Amino acid sequence: MSDCIFCKIANGQIPSTSIYEDDKVKVIFDISPATLGHALVLPKSHAANVFEIDDELLAHAHIVAKKVATALKEATGCKGVNILQNNGEVAGQSVFHLHIHVIPRYDDDDAHIKWTPGTQDTEKLAEIAEKVKAVL
């Protein structure tokens, strides 16, 4: 897409601090990081979200995310890593080009990627399970 900022970054039209690149993805440091070393895995071809991306490209991007997480853990000394990918504005997606966040985690960081565990509605989940099984 000609107006997609992540397409432009992934394909070298906009400069970035890149830490990995191959023919399918580019990995950059996030300019608005949650923590030190927060990186983004950007596919070079455009897909707005997980519902649109090719399965093989998504798998490749996640393999790269794992490699980047391993390298960041060694390079930063972080104690853990969040790997996440948001789909839709309500889920926190702000740039509509699929990207995977690799976020190093430290004892004293202030990244708030947590939630309060809720309770299950087993009847409603049984209904949803049947619908999901029918689609799969």
C-alpha positions in Angstrom: 0.0 0.0 0.0 1.4 3.3 -1.0 0.3 5.2 2.1 1.2 2.5 4.7 4.1 3.7 7.0 5.1 0.2 7.9 5.3 -0.8 4.2 7.6 2.2 3.7 9.8 1.3 6.6 9.9 -2.4 5.8 10.9 -1.7 2.2 13.5 0.9 3.1 11.7 4.1 2.0 11.7 5.5 5.5 14.9 5.1 7.7 14.7 3.0 10.8 17.1 1.3 13.3 17.0 -2.2 11.8 18.3 -5.2 13.6 17.4 -8.0 11.1 16.3 -8.2 7.6 15.6 -11.0 5.0 13.5 -11.1 1.8 10.2 -11.4 3.7 10.6 -9.3 6.9 12.4 -6.4 8.5 12.9 -6.0 12.2 13.3 -2.6 13.7 13.4 -1.0 17.1 10.1 0.7 18.0 10.3 4.5 18.1 7.8 4.5 21.0 9.0 1.6 23.0 7.3 -0.1 25.9 10.7 -1.0 27.3 14.4 -0.8 26.3 14.9 -3.0 23.2 11.2 -3.2 22.1 11.4 -4.4 18.5 8.8 -4.8 15.7 8.8 -7.6 13.1 7.4 -6.1 9.9 6.4 -8.2 6.9 7.5 -6.6 3.7 4.2 -7.3 2.0 1.1 -5.6 3.2 -1.6 -7.3 5.3 -3.6 -5.3 7.7 -4.0 -8.0 10.3 -3.8 -11.7 11.1 -7.0 -12.3 9.1 -5.4 -11.1 5.9 -1.8 -12.4 6.0 -0.6 -15.5 4.2 -0.1 -18.4 6.6 3.5 -19.1 5.5 4.5 -15.4 5.9 2.9 -15.3 9.4 4.8 -18.5 10.4 8.1 -17.0 9.1 7.5 -13.7 11.0 6.9 -15.7 14.2 10.0 -17.7 13.7 12.0 -14.5 13.3 10.3 -13.0 16.4 11.6 -16.0 18.4 15.1 -15.5 17.1 14.9 -11.8 17.9 13.6 -12.5 21.4 16.5 -14.8 22.0 19.0 -12.3 20.8 17.4 -9.4 22.7 17.4 -11.5 25.9 21.1 -12.1 25.5 21.9 -8.5 24.5 19.9 -6.8 27.1 19.9 -9.2 30.1 16.1 -8.9 30.3 14.4 -11.5 32.5 11.6 -12.3 30.1 10.0 -11.3 26.8 6.4 -10.5 25.6 5.7 -11.5 22.0 2.4 -10.1 20.9 0.4 -9.1 17.9 -2.7 -6.9 18.0 -5.7 -7.1 15.5 -8.2 -4.3 15.4 -8.4 -1.0 17.1 -10.2 -2.4 20.1 -7.3 -4.8 20.6 -4.8 -2.0 20.6 -3.7 -2.0 16.9 -2.8 1.5 15.9 -1.0 0.9 12.6 -3.0 -1.3 10.3 -0.1 -3.3 8.8 0.4 -6.6 10.7 3.4 -6.4 13.0 4.7 -8.5 15.9 6.0 -6.8 19.0 9.0 -8.3 20.8 9.2 -6.6 24.2 12.0 -7.3 26.6 10.8 -7.4 30.2 12.7 -6.2 33.3 12.0 -6.3 37.0 11.5 -2.6 37.2 9.8 -1.8 33.9 6.5 -0.1 33.7 5.0 -1.9 30.7 1.5 -3.0 31.6 0.7 -6.0 29.5 -1.4 -7.8 32.1 -5.0 -8.3 32.9 -7.0 -9.4 35.9 -8.2 -13.0 35.4 -11.9 -13.3 35.0 -14.3 -16.3 35.4 -15.7 -18.5 32.7 -19.2 -18.8 31.6 -19.2 -22.5 30.7 -22.5 -22.5 28.9 -21.5 -19.5 26.7 -18.1 -21.1 26.0 -19.8 -24.4 25.0 -21.9 -22.4 22.4 -18.8 -20.6 21.1 -16.9 -23.9 20.9 -19.5 -25.4 18.7 -19.5 -22.4 16.4 -15.7 -22.4 16.2 -15.6 -26.1 15.4 -18.0 -25.6 12.6 -15.8 -22.9 11.0 -12.6 -24.8 11.5 
